[in-house]
Amino acid sequence: MHGGCSIPAFGYAHIDGDSISLKAGIISLDGQRVIKVKRSSSFENVKELGEMVANEVLNIGGEQILKEIRQQL
């Protein structure tokens, strides 16, 4: 998400059989807004899964949170 080390973003991957689930998101600095997305995919598409989840987080409010954080840093 190109946020850097000071951005409160998170990601957690879980392997279940032959698939992988990725839960990721971002939190506003005041903790009032949390954007999270969870998606699953096969191992063959793991790179696309990461890109898809990151883009979805940004599109549903994460980009606005990133802008606000960058203005405060």
PDB file of N, CA, C, O and CB in Angstrom:
ATOM      1  N   MET A   1       0.821  -1.196   0.000  1.00  0.00           N
ATOM      2  CA  MET A   1       0.000   0.000   0.000  1.00  0.00           C
ATOM      3  C   MET A   1       0.862   1.254   0.000  1.00  0.00           C
ATOM      4  O   MET A   1       0.340   2.369   0.018  1.00  0.00           O
ATOM      5  CB  MET A   1      -0.933   0.001   1.201  1.00  0.00           C
ATOM      6  N   HIS A   2       2.162   1.079  -0.019  1.00  0.00           N
ATOM      7  CA  HIS A   2       3.116   2.185  -0.087  1.00  0.00           C
ATOM      8  C   HIS A   2       2.968   3.140   1.090  1.00  0.00           C
ATOM      9  O   HIS A   2       3.034   4.358   0.924  1.00  0.00           O
ATOM     10  CB  HIS A   2       2.942   2.945  -1.388  1.00  0.00           C
ATOM     11  N   GLY A   3       2.769   2.587   2.265  1.00  0.00           N
ATOM     12  CA  GLY A   3       2.575   3.441   3.419  1.00  0.00           C
ATOM     13  C   GLY A   3       3.822   3.690   4.243  1.00  0.00           C
ATOM     14  O   GLY A   3       3.914   4.714   4.920  1.00  0.00           O
ATOM     15  N   GLY A   4       4.766   2.799   4.204  1.00  0.00           N
ATOM     16  CA  GLY A   4       5.959   2.948   5.018  1.00  0.00           C
ATOM     17  C   GLY A   4       5.772   2.351   6.397  1.00  0.00           C
ATOM     18  O   GLY A   4       4.718   1.803   6.719  1.00  0.00           O
ATOM     19  N   CYS A   5       6.802   2.467   7.194  1.00  0.00           N
ATOM     20  CA  CYS A   5       6.824   1.832   8.523  1.00  0.00           C
ATOM     21  C   CYS A   5       5.957   2.535   9.559  1.00  0.00           C
ATOM     22  O   CYS A   5       5.611   1.930  10.574  1.00  0.00           O
ATOM     23  CB  CYS A   5       8.233   1.777   9.029  1.00  0.00           C
ATOM     24  N   SER A   6       5.596   3.792   9.332  1.00  0.00           N
ATOM     25  CA  SER A   6       4.842   4.536  10.339  1.00  0.00           C
ATOM     26  C   SER A   6       3.329   4.451  10.130  1.00  0.00           C
ATOM     27  O   SER A   6       2.568   5.101  10.847  1.00  0.00           O
ATOM     28  CB  SER A   6       5.272   5.984  10.331  1.00  0.00           C
ATOM     29  N   ILE A   7       2.898   3.666   9.170  1.00  0.00           N
ATOM     30  CA  ILE A   7       1.475   3.538   8.855  1.00  0.00           C
ATOM     31  C   ILE A   7       0.901   2.331   9.609  1.00  0.00           C
ATOM     32  O   ILE A   7       1.486   1.249   9.553  1.00  0.00           O
ATOM     33  CB  ILE A   7       1.254   3.387   7.311  1.00  0.00           C
ATOM     34  N   PRO A   8      -0.226   2.489  10.312  1.00  0.00           N
ATOM     35  CA  PRO A   8      -0.829   1.365  11.035  1.00  0.00           C
ATOM     36  C   PRO A   8      -1.624   0.449  10.096  1.00  0.00           C
ATOM     37  O   PRO A   8      -2.854   0.406  10.119  1.00  0.00           O
ATOM     38  CB  PRO A   8      -1.743   1.887  12.153  1.00  0.00           C
ATOM     39  N   ALA A   9      -0.873  -0.273   9.278  1.00  0.00           N
ATOM     40  CA  ALA A   9      -1.465  -1.247   8.365  1.00  0.00           C
ATOM     41  C   ALA A   9      -1.138  -2.639   8.884  1.00  0.00           C
ATOM     42  O   ALA A   9      -0.155  -2.820   9.603  1.00  0.00           O
ATOM     43  CB  ALA A   9      -0.944  -1.053   6.899  1.00  0.00           C
ATOM     44  N   PHE A  10      -1.949  -3.614   8.526  1.00  0.00           N
ATOM     45  CA  PHE A  10      -1.727  -4.962   9.014  1.00  0.00           C
ATOM     46  C   PHE A  10      -2.081  -5.989   7.955  1.00  0.00           C
ATOM     47  O   PHE A  10      -2.855  -5.720   7.037  1.00  0.00           O
ATOM     48  CB  PHE A  10      -2.534  -5.209  10.275  1.00  0.00           C
ATOM     49  N   GLY A  11      -1.506  -7.158   8.100  1.00  0.00           N
ATOM     50  CA  GLY A  11      -1.824  -8.277   7.219  1.00  0.00           C
ATOM     51  C   GLY A  11      -1.568  -9.577   7.940  1.00  0.00           C
ATOM     52  O   GLY A  11      -0.617  -9.699   8.712  1.00  0.00           O
ATOM     53  N   TYR A  12      -2.424 -10.549   7.683  1.00  0.00           N
ATOM     54  CA  TYR A  12      -2.308 -11.855   8.317  1.00  0.00           C
ATOM     55  C   TYR A  12      -2.708 -12.904   7.292  1.00  0.00           C
ATOM     56  O   TYR A  12      -3.804 -12.852   6.735  1.00  0.00           O
ATOM     57  CB  TYR A  12      -3.194 -11.952   9.605  1.00  0.00           C
ATOM     58  N   ALA A  13      -1.817 -13.856   7.046  1.00  0.00           N
ATOM     59  CA  ALA A  13      -2.104 -14.936   6.100  1.00  0.00           C
ATOM     60  C   ALA A  13      -2.265 -16.246   6.865  1.00  0.00           C
ATOM     61  O   ALA A  13      -1.574 -16.498   7.852  1.00  0.00           O
ATOM     62  CB  ALA A  13      -0.978 -15.057   5.031  1.00  0.00           C
ATOM     63  N   HIS A  14      -3.189 -17.068   6.387  1.00  0.00           N
ATOM     64  CA  HIS A  14      -3.461 -18.359   7.023  1.00  0.00           C
ATOM     65  C   HIS A  14      -3.579 -19.415   5.930  1.00  0.00           C
ATOM     66  O   HIS A  14      -4.332 -19.248   4.971  1.00  0.00           O
ATOM     67  CB  HIS A  14      -4.765 -18.304   7.897  1.00  0.00           C
ATOM     68  N   ILE A  15      -2.834 -20.495   6.083  1.00  0.00           N
ATOM     69  CA  ILE A  15      -2.867 -21.597   5.125  1.00  0.00           C
ATOM     70  C   ILE A  15      -3.881 -22.622   5.603  1.00  0.00           C
ATOM     71  O   ILE A  15      -3.879 -23.023   6.767  1.00  0.00           O
ATOM     72  CB  ILE A  15      -1.460 -22.245   4.954  1.00  0.00           C
ATOM     73  N   ASP A  16      -4.749 -23.042   4.687  1.00  0.00           N
ATOM     74  CA  ASP A  16      -5.759 -24.058   4.989  1.00  0.00           C
ATOM     75  C   ASP A  16      -5.805 -25.034   3.822  1.00  0.00           C
ATOM     76  O   ASP A  16      -6.427 -24.764   2.795  1.00  0.00           O
ATOM     77  CB  ASP A  16      -7.171 -23.413   5.245  1.00  0.00           C
ATOM     78  N   GLY A  17      -5.142 -26.165   3.991  1.00  0.00           N
ATOM     79  CA  GLY A  17      -5.084 -27.140   2.910  1.00  0.00           C
ATOM     80  C   GLY A  17      -4.297 -26.594   1.733  1.00  0.00           C
ATOM     81  O   GLY A  17      -3.121 -26.254   1.864  1.00  0.00           O
ATOM     82  N   ASP A  18      -4.955 -26.511   0.571  1.00  0.00           N
ATOM     83  CA  ASP A  18      -4.275 -26.014  -0.624  1.00  0.00           C
ATOM     84  C   ASP A  18      -4.670 -24.583  -0.966  1.00  0.00           C
ATOM     85  O   ASP A  18      -4.498 -24.145  -2.103  1.00  0.00           O
ATOM     86  CB  ASP A  18      -4.572 -26.917  -1.801  1.00  0.00           C
ATOM     87  N   SER A  19      -5.199 -23.852   0.014  1.00  0.00           N
ATOM     88  CA  SER A  19      -5.543 -22.446  -0.216  1.00  0.00           C
ATOM     89  C   SER A  19      -4.933 -21.569   0.873  1.00  0.00           C
ATOM     90  O   SER A  19      -4.498 -22.049   1.919  1.00  0.00           O
ATOM     91  CB  SER A  19      -7.077 -22.259  -0.258  1.00  0.00           C
ATOM     92  N   ILE A  20      -4.915 -20.286   0.594  1.00  0.00           N
ATOM     93  CA  ILE A  20      -4.384 -19.326   1.545  1.00  0.00           C
ATOM     94  C   ILE A  20      -5.395 -18.202   1.712  1.00  0.00           C
ATOM     95  O   ILE A  20      -5.973 -17.729   0.734  1.00  0.00           O
ATOM     96  CB  ILE A  20      -3.006 -18.777   1.080  1.00  0.00           C
ATOM     97  N   SER A  21      -5.605 -17.777   2.942  1.00  0.00           N
ATOM     98  CA  SER A  21      -6.498 -16.662   3.241  1.00  0.00           C
ATOM     99  C   SER A  21      -5.651 -15.486   3.701  1.00  0.00           C
ATOM    100  O   SER A  21      -4.692 -15.657   4.454  1.00  0.00           O
ATOM    101  CB  SER A  21      -7.557 -17.051   4.325  1.00  0.00           C
ATOM    102  N   LEU A  22      -6.003 -14.315   3.251  1.00  0.00           N
ATOM    103  CA  LEU A  22      -5.282 -13.106   3.624  1.00  0.00           C
ATOM    104  C   LEU A  22      -6.276 -12.106   4.190  1.00  0.00           C
ATOM    105  O   LEU A  22      -7.271 -11.769   3.548  1.00  0.00           O
ATOM    106  CB  LEU A  22      -4.516 -12.507   2.409  1.00  0.00           C
ATOM    107  N   LYS A  23      -5.997 -11.637   5.393  1.00  0.00           N
ATOM    108  CA  LYS A  23      -6.785 -10.587   6.030  1.00  0.00           C
ATOM    109  C   LYS A  23      -5.847  -9.401   6.196  1.00  0.00           C
ATOM    110  O   LYS A  23      -4.769  -9.543   6.772  1.00  0.00           O
ATOM    111  CB  LYS A  23      -7.400 -11.055   7.421  1.00  0.00           C
ATOM    112  N   ALA A  24      -6.239  -8.240   5.704  1.00  0.00           N
ATOM    113  CA  ALA A  24      -5.369  -7.068   5.761  1.00  0.00           C
ATOM    114  C   ALA A  24      -6.208  -5.818   5.910  1.00  0.00           C
ATOM    115  O   ALA A  24      -7.411  -5.820   5.646  1.00  0.00           O
ATOM    116  CB  ALA A  24      -4.482  -6.975   4.506  1.00  0.00           C
ATOM    117  N   GLY A  25      -5.551  -4.742   6.341  1.00  0.00           N
ATOM    118  CA  GLY A  25      -6.277  -3.495   6.485  1.00  0.00           C
ATOM    119  C   GLY A  25      -5.405  -2.366   6.971  1.00  0.00           C
ATOM    120  O   GLY A  25      -4.178  -2.459   7.013  1.00  0.00           O
ATOM    121  N   ILE A  26      -6.083  -1.298   7.334  1.00  0.00           N
ATOM    122  CA  ILE A  26      -5.430  -0.093   7.829  1.00  0.00           C
ATOM    123  C   ILE A  26      -6.330   0.530   8.890  1.00  0.00           C
ATOM    124  O   ILE A  26      -7.552   0.389   8.848  1.00  0.00           O
ATOM    125  CB  ILE A  26      -5.138   0.917   6.668  1.00  0.00           C
ATOM    126  N   ILE A  27      -5.707   1.218   9.839  1.00  0.00           N
ATOM    127  CA  ILE A  27      -6.435   1.836  10.946  1.00  0.00           C
ATOM    128  C   ILE A  27      -6.066   3.318  10.991  1.00  0.00           C
ATOM    129  O   ILE A  27      -4.896   3.671  10.840  1.00  0.00           O
ATOM    130  CB  ILE A  27      -6.109   1.129  12.312  1.00  0.00           C
ATOM    131  N   SER A  28      -7.049   4.177  11.196  1.00  0.00           N
ATOM    132  CA  SER A  28      -6.764   5.605  11.338  1.00  0.00           C
ATOM    133  C   SER A  28      -5.944   5.830  12.602  1.00  0.00           C
ATOM    134  O   SER A  28      -5.991   5.026  13.534  1.00  0.00           O
ATOM    135  CB  SER A  28      -8.079   6.437  11.382  1.00  0.00           C
ATOM    136  N   LEU A  29      -5.195   6.922  12.627  1.00  0.00           N
ATOM    137  CA  LEU A  29      -4.333   7.187  13.780  1.00  0.00           C
ATOM    138  C   LEU A  29      -5.109   7.327  15.083  1.00  0.00           C
ATOM    139  O   LEU A  29      -4.587   6.993  16.147  1.00  0.00           O
ATOM    140  CB  LEU A  29      -3.532   8.438  13.539  1.00  0.00           C
ATOM    141  N   ASP A  30      -6.343   7.815  15.019  1.00  0.00           N
ATOM    142  CA  ASP A  30      -7.134   7.937  16.242  1.00  0.00           C
ATOM    143  C   ASP A  30      -7.849   6.637  16.619  1.00  0.00           C
ATOM    144  O   ASP A  30      -8.515   6.568  17.652  1.00  0.00           O
ATOM    145  CB  ASP A  30      -8.150   9.045  16.082  1.00  0.00           C
ATOM    146  N   GLY A  31      -7.708   5.605  15.775  1.00  0.00           N
ATOM    147  CA  GLY A  31      -8.312   4.307  16.044  1.00  0.00           C
ATOM    148  C   GLY A  31      -9.800   4.239  15.792  1.00  0.00           C
ATOM    149  O   GLY A  31     -10.421   3.213  16.069  1.00  0.00           O
ATOM    150  N   GLN A  32     -10.390   5.300  15.277  1.00  0.00           N
ATOM    151  CA  GLN A  32     -11.836   5.341  15.080  1.00  0.00           C
ATOM    152  C   GLN A  32     -12.305   4.620  13.820  1.00  0.00           C
ATOM    153  O   GLN A  32     -13.441   4.151  13.755  1.00  0.00           O
ATOM    154  CB  GLN A  32     -12.291   6.763  15.032  1.00  0.00           C
ATOM    155  N   ARG A  33     -11.425   4.533  12.814  1.00  0.00           N
ATOM    156  CA  ARG A  33     -11.806   3.871  11.557  1.00  0.00           C
ATOM    157  C   ARG A  33     -10.862   2.704  11.272  1.00  0.00           C
ATOM    158  O   ARG A  33      -9.639   2.833  11.329  1.00  0.00           O
ATOM    159  CB  ARG A  33     -11.789   4.880  10.373  1.00  0.00           C
ATOM    160  N   VAL A  34     -11.466   1.580  10.970  1.00  0.00           N
ATOM    161  CA  VAL A  34     -10.707   0.380  10.616  1.00  0.00           C
ATOM    162  C   VAL A  34     -11.259  -0.133   9.294  1.00  0.00           C
ATOM    163  O   VAL A  34     -12.456  -0.387   9.156  1.00  0.00           O
ATOM    164  CB  VAL A  34     -10.796  -0.722  11.744  1.00  0.00           C
ATOM    165  N   ILE A  35     -10.369  -0.279   8.336  1.00  0.00           N
ATOM    166  CA  ILE A  35     -10.735  -0.851   7.042  1.00  0.00           C
ATOM    167  C   ILE A  35     -10.081  -2.218   6.995  1.00  0.00           C
ATOM    168  O   ILE A  35      -8.864  -2.318   7.152  1.00  0.00           O
ATOM    169  CB  ILE A  35     -10.282   0.066   5.823  1.00  0.00           C
ATOM    170  N   LYS A  36     -10.866  -3.289   6.779  1.00  0.00           N
ATOM    171  CA  LYS A  36     -10.283  -4.612   6.680  1.00  0.00           C
ATOM    172  C   LYS A  36     -10.953  -5.413   5.576  1.00  0.00           C
ATOM    173  O   LYS A  36     -12.142  -5.269   5.293  1.00  0.00           O
ATOM    174  CB  LYS A  36     -10.395  -5.344   8.011  1.00  0.00           C
ATOM    175  N   VAL A  37     -10.143  -6.255   4.971  1.00  0.00           N
ATOM    176  CA  VAL A  37     -10.600  -7.101   3.871  1.00  0.00           C
ATOM    177  C   VAL A  37     -10.039  -8.499   4.097  1.00  0.00           C
ATOM    178  O   VAL A  37      -8.897  -8.656   4.530  1.00  0.00           O
ATOM    179  CB  VAL A  37     -10.155  -6.526   2.476  1.00  0.00           C
ATOM    180  N   LYS A  38     -10.850  -9.513   3.801  1.00  0.00           N
ATOM    181  CA  LYS A  38     -10.386 -10.894   3.878  1.00  0.00           C
ATOM    182  C   LYS A  38     -10.786 -11.607   2.597  1.00  0.00           C
ATOM    183  O   LYS A  38     -11.953 -11.602   2.205  1.00  0.00           O
ATOM    184  CB  LYS A  38     -10.968 -11.621   5.128  1.00  0.00           C
ATOM    185  N   ARG A  39      -9.805 -12.219   1.952  1.00  0.00           N
ATOM    186  CA  ARG A  39     -10.033 -12.965   0.722  1.00  0.00           C
ATOM    187  C   ARG A  39      -9.176 -14.220   0.742  1.00  0.00           C
ATOM    188  O   ARG A  39      -8.183 -14.290   1.466  1.00  0.00           O
ATOM    189  CB  ARG A  39      -9.718 -12.099  -0.528  1.00  0.00           C
ATOM    190  N   SER A  40      -9.560 -15.209  -0.054  1.00  0.00           N
ATOM    191  CA  SER A  40      -8.819 -16.467  -0.158  1.00  0.00           C
ATOM    192  C   SER A  40      -8.490 -16.761  -1.607  1.00  0.00           C
ATOM    193  O   SER A  40      -9.140 -16.273  -2.531  1.00  0.00           O
ATOM    194  CB  SER A  40      -9.619 -17.629   0.451  1.00  0.00           C
ATOM    195  N   SER A  41      -7.448 -17.581  -1.777  1.00  0.00           N
ATOM    196  CA  SER A  41      -7.009 -17.938  -3.121  1.00  0.00           C
ATOM    197  C   SER A  41      -6.177 -19.211  -3.047  1.00  0.00           C
ATOM    198  O   SER A  41      -5.817 -19.674  -1.965  1.00  0.00           O
ATOM    199  CB  SER A  41      -6.197 -16.783  -3.771  1.00  0.00           C
ATOM    200  N   SER A  42      -5.881 -19.764  -4.209  1.00  0.00           N
ATOM    201  CA  SER A  42      -4.943 -20.886  -4.286  1.00  0.00           C
ATOM    202  C   SER A  42      -3.522 -20.348  -4.181  1.00  0.00           C
ATOM    203  O   SER A  42      -3.291 -19.150  -4.346  1.00  0.00           O
ATOM    204  CB  SER A  42      -5.134 -21.693  -5.609  1.00  0.00           C
ATOM    205  N   PHE A  43      -2.580 -21.229  -3.909  1.00  0.00           N
ATOM    206  CA  PHE A  43      -1.186 -20.810  -3.806  1.00  0.00           C
ATOM    207  C   PHE A  43      -0.654 -20.250  -5.122  1.00  0.00           C
ATOM    208  O   PHE A  43       0.214 -19.378  -5.126  1.00  0.00           O
ATOM    209  CB  PHE A  43      -0.326 -21.975  -3.361  1.00  0.00           C
ATOM    210  N   GLU A  44      -1.174 -20.752  -6.229  1.00  0.00           N
ATOM    211  CA  GLU A  44      -0.710 -20.300  -7.536  1.00  0.00           C
ATOM    212  C   GLU A  44      -1.005 -18.823  -7.771  1.00  0.00           C
ATOM    213  O   GLU A  44      -0.326 -18.179  -8.570  1.00  0.00           O
ATOM    214  CB  GLU A  44      -1.350 -21.130  -8.628  1.00  0.00           C
ATOM    215  N   ASN A  45      -1.992 -18.288  -7.097  1.00  0.00           N
ATOM    216  CA  ASN A  45      -2.411 -16.900  -7.302  1.00  0.00           C
ATOM    217  C   ASN A  45      -2.131 -16.013  -6.099  1.00  0.00           C
ATOM    218  O   ASN A  45      -2.805 -15.003  -5.898  1.00  0.00           O
ATOM    219  CB  ASN A  45      -3.879 -16.852  -7.626  1.00  0.00           C
ATOM    220  N   VAL A  46      -1.135 -16.389  -5.297  1.00  0.00           N
ATOM    221  CA  VAL A  46      -0.898 -15.671  -4.045  1.00  0.00           C
ATOM    222  C   VAL A  46      -0.474 -14.218  -4.292  1.00  0.00           C
ATOM    223  O   VAL A  46      -0.881 -13.334  -3.538  1.00  0.00           O
ATOM    224  CB  VAL A  46       0.171 -16.393  -3.224  1.00  0.00           C
ATOM    225  N   LYS A  47       0.319 -13.952  -5.310  1.00  0.00           N
ATOM    226  CA  LYS A  47       0.730 -12.569  -5.590  1.00  0.00           C
ATOM    227  C   LYS A  47      -0.486 -11.722  -5.969  1.00  0.00           C
ATOM    228  O   LYS A  47      -0.641 -10.596  -5.495  1.00  0.00           O
ATOM    229  CB  LYS A  47       1.789 -12.532  -6.727  1.00  0.00           C
ATOM    230  N   GLU A  48      -1.334 -12.268  -6.816  1.00  0.00           N
ATOM    231  CA  GLU A  48      -2.546 -11.559  -7.223  1.00  0.00           C
ATOM    232  C   GLU A  48      -3.475 -11.334  -6.037  1.00  0.00           C
ATOM    233  O   GLU A  48      -4.146 -10.304  -5.952  1.00  0.00           O
ATOM    234  CB  GLU A  48      -3.276 -12.335  -8.320  1.00  0.00           C
ATOM    235  N   LEU A  49      -3.513 -12.303  -5.120  1.00  0.00           N
ATOM    236  CA  LEU A  49      -4.330 -12.165  -3.912  1.00  0.00           C
ATOM    237  C   LEU A  49      -3.865 -10.962  -3.103  1.00  0.00           C
ATOM    238  O   LEU A  49      -4.687 -10.149  -2.679  1.00  0.00           O
ATOM    239  CB  LEU A  49      -4.264 -13.450  -3.052  1.00  0.00           C
ATOM    240  N   GLY A  50      -2.567 -10.837  -2.884  1.00  0.00           N
ATOM    241  CA  GLY A  50      -2.031  -9.706  -2.130  1.00  0.00           C
ATOM    242  C   GLY A  50      -2.340  -8.378  -2.783  1.00  0.00           C
ATOM    243  O   GLY A  50      -2.728  -7.424  -2.109  1.00  0.00           O
ATOM    244  N   GLU A  51      -2.172  -8.311  -4.092  1.00  0.00           N
ATOM    245  CA  GLU A  51      -2.458  -7.073  -4.817  1.00  0.00           C
ATOM    246  C   GLU A  51      -3.947  -6.736  -4.762  1.00  0.00           C
ATOM    247  O   GLU A  51      -4.320  -5.576  -4.587  1.00  0.00           O
ATOM    248  CB  GLU A  51      -1.999  -7.190  -6.277  1.00  0.00           C
ATOM    249  N   MET A  52      -4.794  -7.755  -4.913  1.00  0.00           N
ATOM    250  CA  MET A  52      -6.234  -7.539  -4.891  1.00  0.00           C
ATOM    251  C   MET A  52      -6.688  -7.020  -3.521  1.00  0.00           C
ATOM    252  O   MET A  52      -7.483  -6.083  -3.442  1.00  0.00           O
ATOM    253  CB  MET A  52      -6.972  -8.842  -5.241  1.00  0.00           C
ATOM    254  N   VAL A  53      -6.184  -7.627  -2.455  1.00  0.00           N
ATOM    255  CA  VAL A  53      -6.573  -7.222  -1.110  1.00  0.00           C
ATOM    256  C   VAL A  53      -6.094  -5.795  -0.824  1.00  0.00           C
ATOM    257  O   VAL A  53      -6.848  -4.985  -0.285  1.00  0.00           O
ATOM    258  CB  VAL A  53      -6.003  -8.205  -0.065  1.00  0.00           C
ATOM    259  N   ALA A  54      -4.857  -5.490  -1.178  1.00  0.00           N
ATOM    260  CA  ALA A  54      -4.335  -4.134  -0.952  1.00  0.00           C
ATOM    261  C   ALA A  54      -5.153  -3.104  -1.714  1.00  0.00           C
ATOM    262  O   ALA A  54      -5.508  -2.063  -1.160  1.00  0.00           O
ATOM    263  CB  ALA A  54      -2.858  -4.045  -1.371  1.00  0.00           C
ATOM    264  N   ASN A  55      -5.455  -3.378  -2.969  1.00  0.00           N
ATOM    265  CA  ASN A  55      -6.254  -2.438  -3.767  1.00  0.00           C
ATOM    266  C   ASN A  55      -7.657  -2.267  -3.201  1.00  0.00           C
ATOM    267  O   ASN A  55      -8.195  -1.160  -3.193  1.00  0.00           O
ATOM    268  CB  ASN A  55      -6.338  -2.914  -5.214  1.00  0.00           C
ATOM    269  N   GLU A  56      -8.243  -3.348  -2.732  1.00  0.00           N
ATOM    270  CA  GLU A  56      -9.585  -3.248  -2.155  1.00  0.00           C
ATOM    271  C   GLU A  56      -9.574  -2.407  -0.884  1.00  0.00           C
ATOM    272  O   GLU A  56     -10.460  -1.578  -0.679  1.00  0.00           O
ATOM    273  CB  GLU A  56     -10.145  -4.643  -1.857  1.00  0.00           C
ATOM    274  N   VAL A  57      -8.574  -2.618  -0.031  1.00  0.00           N
ATOM    275  CA  VAL A  57      -8.455  -1.811   1.190  1.00  0.00           C
ATOM    276  C   VAL A  57      -8.365  -0.333   0.823  1.00  0.00           C
ATOM    277  O   VAL A  57      -9.052   0.501   1.412  1.00  0.00           O
ATOM    278  CB  VAL A  57      -7.211  -2.242   2.023  1.00  0.00           C
ATOM    279  N   LEU A  58      -7.523  -0.014  -0.146  1.00  0.00           N
ATOM    280  CA  LEU A  58      -7.369   1.380  -0.567  1.00  0.00           C
ATOM    281  C   LEU A  58      -8.669   1.940  -1.129  1.00  0.00           C
ATOM    282  O   LEU A  58      -9.034   3.077  -0.829  1.00  0.00           O
ATOM    283  CB  LEU A  58      -6.259   1.500  -1.608  1.00  0.00           C
ATOM    284  N   ASN A  59      -9.366   1.157  -1.937  1.00  0.00           N
ATOM    285  CA  ASN A  59     -10.586   1.629  -2.607  1.00  0.00           C
ATOM    286  C   ASN A  59     -11.773   1.830  -1.680  1.00  0.00           C
ATOM    287  O   ASN A  59     -12.661   2.625  -1.989  1.00  0.00           O
ATOM    288  CB  ASN A  59     -10.971   0.667  -3.672  1.00  0.00           C
ATOM    289  N   ILE A  60     -11.813   1.129  -0.552  1.00  0.00           N
ATOM    290  CA  ILE A  60     -12.975   1.259   0.339  1.00  0.00           C
ATOM    291  C   ILE A  60     -12.704   2.171   1.533  1.00  0.00           C
ATOM    292  O   ILE A  60     -13.408   2.105   2.541  1.00  0.00           O
ATOM    293  CB  ILE A  60     -13.399  -0.109   0.837  1.00  0.00           C
ATOM    294  N   GLY A  61     -11.691   3.014   1.420  1.00  0.00           N
ATOM    295  CA  GLY A  61     -11.449   3.997   2.467  1.00  0.00           C
ATOM    296  C   GLY A  61     -10.008   4.096   2.934  1.00  0.00           C
ATOM    297  O   GLY A  61      -9.640   5.063   3.601  1.00  0.00           O
ATOM    298  N   GLY A  62      -9.197   3.126   2.600  1.00  0.00           N
ATOM    299  CA  GLY A  62      -7.813   3.135   3.024  1.00  0.00           C
ATOM    300  C   GLY A  62      -6.996   4.269   2.428  1.00  0.00           C
ATOM    301  O   GLY A  62      -6.112   4.814   3.090  1.00  0.00           O
ATOM    302  N   GLU A  63      -7.284   4.625   1.190  1.00  0.00           N
ATOM    303  CA  GLU A  63      -6.559   5.727   0.546  1.00  0.00           C
ATOM    304  C   GLU A  63      -6.785   7.032   1.295  1.00  0.00           C
ATOM    305  O   GLU A  63      -5.852   7.814   1.478  1.00  0.00           O
ATOM    306  CB  GLU A  63      -6.995   5.879  -0.921  1.00  0.00           C
ATOM    307  N   GLN A  64      -8.014   7.269   1.726  1.00  0.00           N
ATOM    308  CA  GLN A  64      -8.320   8.480   2.491  1.00  0.00           C
ATOM    309  C   GLN A  64      -7.593   8.479   3.838  1.00  0.00           C
ATOM    310  O   GLN A  64      -7.075   9.511   4.265  1.00  0.00           O
ATOM    311  CB  GLN A  64      -9.837   8.604   2.710  1.00  0.00           C
ATOM    312  N   ILE A  65      -7.554   7.335   4.501  1.00  0.00           N
ATOM    313  CA  ILE A  65      -6.833   7.237   5.771  1.00  0.00           C
ATOM    314  C   ILE A  65      -5.349   7.505   5.541  1.00  0.00           C
ATOM    315  O   ILE A  65      -4.727   8.218   6.329  1.00  0.00           O
ATOM    316  CB  ILE A  65      -7.041   5.842   6.419  1.00  0.00           C
ATOM    317  N   LEU A  66      -4.773   6.953   4.486  1.00  0.00           N
ATOM    318  CA  LEU A  66      -3.362   7.196   4.176  1.00  0.00           C
ATOM    319  C   LEU A  66      -3.087   8.675   3.950  1.00  0.00           C
ATOM    320  O   LEU A  66      -2.082   9.198   4.431  1.00  0.00           O
ATOM    321  CB  LEU A  66      -2.945   6.400   2.946  1.00  0.00           C
ATOM    322  N   LYS A  67      -3.963   9.348   3.229  1.00  0.00           N
ATOM    323  CA  LYS A  67      -3.791  10.788   2.986  1.00  0.00           C
ATOM    324  C   LYS A  67      -3.798  11.558   4.301  1.00  0.00           C
ATOM    325  O   LYS A  67      -2.960  12.433   4.518  1.00  0.00           O
ATOM    326  CB  LYS A  67      -4.903  11.321   2.054  1.00  0.00           C
ATOM    327  N   GLU A  68      -4.737  11.233   5.171  1.00  0.00           N
ATOM    328  CA  GLU A  68      -4.832  11.908   6.473  1.00  0.00           C
ATOM    329  C   GLU A  68      -3.587  11.666   7.313  1.00  0.00           C
ATOM    330  O   GLU A  68      -3.094  12.586   7.966  1.00  0.00           O
ATOM    331  CB  GLU A  68      -6.072  11.431   7.233  1.00  0.00           C
ATOM    332  N   ILE A  69      -3.072  10.440   7.304  1.00  0.00           N
ATOM    333  CA  ILE A  69      -1.884  10.120   8.079  1.00  0.00           C
ATOM    334  C   ILE A  69      -0.679  10.878   7.536  1.00  0.00           C
ATOM    335  O   ILE A  69       0.100  11.441   8.305  1.00  0.00           O
ATOM    336  CB  ILE A  69      -1.619   8.607   8.064  1.00  0.00           C
ATOM    337  N   ARG A  70      -0.525  10.894   6.234  1.00  0.00           N
ATOM    338  CA  ARG A  70       0.618  11.594   5.627  1.00  0.00           C
ATOM    339  C   ARG A  70       0.595  13.084   5.944  1.00  0.00           C
ATOM    340  O   ARG A  70       1.654  13.698   6.073  1.00  0.00           O
ATOM    341  CB  ARG A  70       0.623  11.389   4.108  1.00  0.00           C
ATOM    342  N   GLN A  71      -0.578  13.671   6.071  1.00  0.00           N
ATOM    343  CA  GLN A  71      -0.677  15.094   6.407  1.00  0.00           C
ATOM    344  C   GLN A  71      -0.232  15.358   7.841  1.00  0.00           C
ATOM    345  O   GLN A  71       0.238  16.450   8.159  1.00  0.00           O
ATOM    346  CB  GLN A  71      -2.110  15.590   6.205  1.00  0.00           C
ATOM    347  N   GLN A  72      -0.382  14.360   8.702  1.00  0.00           N
ATOM    348  CA  GLN A  72      -0.035  14.527  10.114  1.00  0.00           C
ATOM    349  C   GLN A  72       1.422  14.208  10.407  1.00  0.00           C
ATOM    350  O   GLN A  72       1.948  14.628  11.438  1.00  0.00           O
ATOM    351  CB  GLN A  72      -0.915  13.654  10.963  1.00  0.00           C
ATOM    352  N   LEU A  73       2.085  13.474   9.518  1.00  0.00           N
ATOM    353  CA  LEU A  73       3.481  13.059   9.776  1.00  0.00           C
ATOM    354  C   LEU A  73       4.468  14.108   9.313  1.00  0.00           C
ATOM    355  O   LEU A  73       5.677  13.922   9.453  1.00  0.00           O
ATOM    356  CB  LEU A  73       3.786  11.731   9.080  1.00  0.00           C
TER     357      LEU A  73
END
